[in-house]
């Protein structure tokens, strides 16, 4: 919420309007510069790639396959909870199935804000690597 105080003195009114302008610009800047951690980015991309079938173990399998490393289930759920708290993913419960002993799966879906965060991360990576010298690993 932004409050605008208007004073009868013209000098104070101008100062209040100027403060409002800078305050709104600062809020916008903080939202724009909200970066993903590397683990959040990897998990978010896995959810995006799995689309309607994105639940804990499937996400872990996708991340393991993509990174060629063995991630623990805790290493998946920590960024998942942060992504949900940031509003980058939403959750819903599946229908209980007998194969799972009547338990439900928590299905994750990427939100519009999550897609924007992925686009921002991709743009940053491309910008950083654009003029980087070649890595001679031989």
Helices and strands as residue ranges (DSSP letters): H 10-32, H 38-50, G 51-53, H 56-67, H 73-86, E 89-93, G 98-100, E 106-110, H 112-130
